[in-house]
Amino acid sequence: MALLRIDIVTIFPGMFTALQESIVRRAVETGRAEICITDLREFTADKHRSTDDYPYGGGPGMVMRPEPFFRVVKHLRAADSRQGPVILLCPQGKTFTHEQAQRLTTFERFILLCGHYEGIDERVREKLVDEELSLGDFVLTGGEIPAMAVTDAVVRLLPGVLPAVSVTEETFCTGLLEYPQYTRPAEFEGLRVPEILMSGNHERIKRWRREQSLLRTLRRRPDMLKKLALEPPERELLLLAAEREGLEAEL
């Protein structure tokens, strides 16, 4: 049995071919994850396979009907006894973060519902949905792209999918943005790889990378620094950099 089962409910199952590639495909092939795409239209009751209708009270657009969602969730829970939350992907949800991805790896399974149109009948939220997630403060045409993003972010964190160091030193894992990365050639377009990275001195390289992560976070995401317990030399480094570059630093 796979380590984690992810069920995705959608009216556009053809969009999810992207999950058949790269790291996610490898995780499925090695039994680390099981990804099941279910067409919501298979759980409609009319000949037109309708999943939406006009909103009560009037207004623009269409609203997704509750019956297919109730039927599909009942079916999925009967098909597999593993437990986990039902998650609606919608603009009103809590912003999806690295911490959220880590939390979702602790479940045996979870179900992602892809919303569409003007939204989903409120009774689905009240009776079926355990939580709601959003990629940010913007609106997409549907929940499919967020579902792919959540799936990718979670699957790559599962044990054995990537080397442990690959998921512990990257952006957000340490509370900082990741340091600059370089590869061959040593010089390109007049730009050279920092000499320290070719020095072979691993302690100095480690210290340089930490400093670069701190500085990059200061310049791009200073809000993240508020959550860190900084050593006095690190705090001094950031304050000097902020003064030199005219940046605000709340440390």
N, C-alpha and C positions, 0 to 999 in steps of 0.2 A: 504494500500500500504506500502511496506517495506520502511524503512528509507533510505536504500542504495541498489542499484542494481549493481552487478558486473557481467559483461559478460566476459567469457573466451573462446577464439577461439583457437582450438587445433586440431591436427590430431591424438591425443592419448587421447580421453576423459576418457578412463578407468583409467588413472593415478590419477584422481581427487577424488577417493573414500576417501582419507584422509580428505577431507573437509566435510565429513559426520559424523565426530566424534568431541567430546570434545566441546570447547567453540564456535567454528564456527557453529557446528550443533545447539547448543542452541540458538545462535543469529538468525539463520534461522527460527527455530521453534517458536520463540517469535516475529517474524516479524521485527526484527531489521535490517536484511539483506536478500537480495535475490541473490542467486548465480546461474547463468545460464551457463551451459557448452554447447558449440556449436561445432559440428564436422565440421571442414573446408571442409572435403571431400564431405559433402552434397551439397556443392556449386561449385563443379566441373562440367564440361560439357562433359567429355568423359567417355566411358564405363569402363575405368580402374580407374576412380576417381583420376586422377593424380594431385598432388599439386606442383610438381617440374619439372624442365627440365634442360638441359645442359646450362652452362653459355655462353653467347656471348663472343667471344674473347678467348675462351678456358680456361683451368685451371682445377684443381681437383674439385671433388664433384658436387653437384647439387644446384640449386637456386630455391627458392619457387616462384611460378608463381603469377603474380599480380591479375588475374581475380577472383579467388575464394575469395580473401580478399576484393576486391571491392564489390562483390556480398553479402558477409556475413555482412559487415558493413552496407550496404544499407538496408538489411533485418532487422538487429537488431534495427536500428534507426526507421524503419517503425513500428516495433512491439511494441515499447515503446517510448513514447515522452519525457521521462526524458533525460536531457542533461548532457554531461560530455565528458572528453577527451578520445581519442583513444590512447592507450599506447602500444608501442612495447617493448617486453622484449628481450634484446640482449646485448652482451658484450660491445658494443659501447655506451650504454646508461649512463646517469648520475647515480652515485651510490645511491642506495636506502637507505634512512636513516629514523630515527624516525620522523624527521620533515616532510619528504615526506609522511610518513604514516598519520600523522596528517592532512596534507593538503588534502589528498585524501578523508578524512572523510567529507569534506565540500561539496563534489559534490553529486548530486542526483543519479548519476550512472557514471561508467566508463567502458571502454572496454579494455580488455587485449588481445593482439595478441601474440601467442607463435611462435617464429621463430624456424627454424630448418636448418639442412644441412649447406651449405656454407653461408647461409644468405637468405635475402628476396629481391625480385626485388626492385630496388631503387625507382621506381615510387609509390610503396606503401608508402614509407617514405615521398615522395614529396607531395602526394595528400591526404593520409588518416591519417597518424600518426601525433598526436599533440605533443607527447613527447616520449622519450625512457628511459627505466630504466634497470639497471644492479645490480646484487647482489655484484659485486666486480670485481677485476682484474683477472678473470679466466674464462675459457670457459666450459660451460656445453653442453650436447648433444642437448638440446632444451630449450624452454622457459617455460616448464611446472612446473618445480621445482621453478623457480623465481615467476611464477604466483601464486603458492600456498603460497609462503612466503609473497608476497605482500598482498594477500587476508587475510591471517591469521593476519598479522601485522595491517592491517586497521580495520578489523572487530572487533578485541578485544578492539579497541579504541572508538567504537561507544557508544553513551550514553545508559546506561542500560545494556550493555553486561557484564561488570565487575563492582564491587564496585569501586567508584571513587578513593578511596585511593590506590587501587591495580594498577592503571595506572598513578598515580601522584608521587609515591615515588620510582619507579623502575629505573633501569639503563637507562640512557639517558634522562629521563624526567626532572631531576633536573640539567642536565649538568654534572653529575658525575656518576661513576659506583656505583651500589648499595652496601650497607654495607653487612657484613656477616650475614647470617641467621642461626638460630639453632632451634631444636625442641627436644622432649624427645627421649632418656633418657638424664638426666643431665650430665652423664658421660658415655663415650663409648670408648673402646680401649685405655683407659688411658688418654683420652682428655675430659676436662670439658667445659661446657658452661660458658662463662664469667660471673662472679658473678654479675656484674652490670645489666645484663639482667634479673636476678631473684630478683633484689632488690625491685622492685615495685616503684622506684623513676623515674617517667616518664620524668621529665626534664633532669635528668642525662642520662637516656637511649637515649633520643633524641640527646643530645650533643655528646654522645659516637658514635652513629650511623653516625652523620655528620662527626666526625673526621675520622671514619673508611672509609667512602666514599671518603674523601679527600685523605687519605693515599693509598687506593687501586687504585684510579685514578692516583696518582703520580707514582705508581709502574708499572701499566699496560698500561695506556693511558695518559701519561703526556701532550700530545697535546691538550687534552680536557680542561686542566686547563687554557690555554691561553684565553679562552672565558669567564672566570668567573670573577665576581667582588668579590674578597675575602676580608673578614674582616682582620684587622691587626693581631689578634691572630691566624687566620687560615693560613695566609701567613707565620707567624713565625713558626707554627707547621710544615708546609711543608718544609720550608728551613732547619730546624733542622733535619727532617727526611731524606731529600735528602743528607745532609752533612754526616749524620751517616751511610747511606746505599750506599754512593758513587754514587748517582743518579744526573742527571741534572734536574734542575727545572727552567723553564722560566716562571716566575710569573709576 
